């Protein structure tokens, strides 16, 4: 705790205990009391900021990601502008694929594109399981630089794509609505599927351990396309692998599971072992907490499209989320999915002010 806020009441100075952003984030992640709910936004380091667009006008995406000074510059933009409690490293879930020997490109307006999608057992055998020091040294360098530049302002957040979501890109080759080839492999070729998931979990666990050693205070596992699955399929084909990753990270740093459209999987996701579960807007936060139980924290859950509405609408929705959390330990305020590019950054500043302004008693 640091005592930094001083205010005048009836002529006498009183001091209010305030936490740094890093302390606030880590206390909530450990389900301990906080002075105010911590807040950050998924995809805050790119997308909606004019200063990010100016940086991207000078350098392409991969140059920013591969140059630690530029990646840290992009990471710090939302910290300076919004005063959020978490600084998510500017990187992408696709970066570790390079070290695995998988060629990909991030095409503007399209997203990730894999040169030669993984479809056969020979393709899977060729995937290299490497440590991040070899595969993505620039990500670790960026985290070290970020951790030293950030101080206590915010928690330094590392992340990775979860094995299922990475498999969706590897097998289908690019963004899709249904990932039909991936699901066909999962249903039709179980031996290949488990061999692929095994390798992807191994690389992902090494990658996240490396990020924590380089200075990440917490890590988030993005399983963006999990909403395509029913509970039985998830339990048999995906949960054992994310569970192995969370088990491997226990005691090293807090872990956050991300997915969207997964009400049908929520209790199984909680059982897979993350410290916090990111939930989207499809379920009110208190109902999600009833399903997850009190031993799991919750991150969420404002609908990012709501930020397009006038401020009073956003204000009511944000207060509703805080009321449903009811100052229970373990809540980190966030959106239910990433910021949309057309979002007015001032809306995000106002949300941070509102969330931090509601002090916990
Ligand atoms: O934005 C940030 O806060 C920076 C970190 C970050 C990026 N990607 C940078 C990025 C994070 C956390 C991600 C995660 C990511 N990447 C996910 C999981 C989150 C989610 O939204 O579900 C996924 C599925 C990807 C894959 C990916 N990378 C896509 C679909 C795209 C294209 C469209 C887009 O912007 O999301 C990318 C490219 C990408 N990753 C960009 C950025 C800033 C845009 C590149 C550019 O500036 O041209």
Boltz pocket constraint, residues with backbone or C-beta under 6 A from the ligand:
constraints:
  - pocket:
      binder: B
      contacts: [[A, 41], [A, 42], [A, 43], [A, 44], [A, 45], [A, 46], [A, 47], [A, 56], [A, 61], [A, 88], [A, 89], [A, 90], [A, 91], [A, 92], [A, 93], [A, 94], [A, 106], [A, 107], [A, 108], [A, 110], [A, 111], [A, 112], [A, 159], [A, 175], [A, 222], [A, 224], [A, 338]]
      max_distance: 6.0
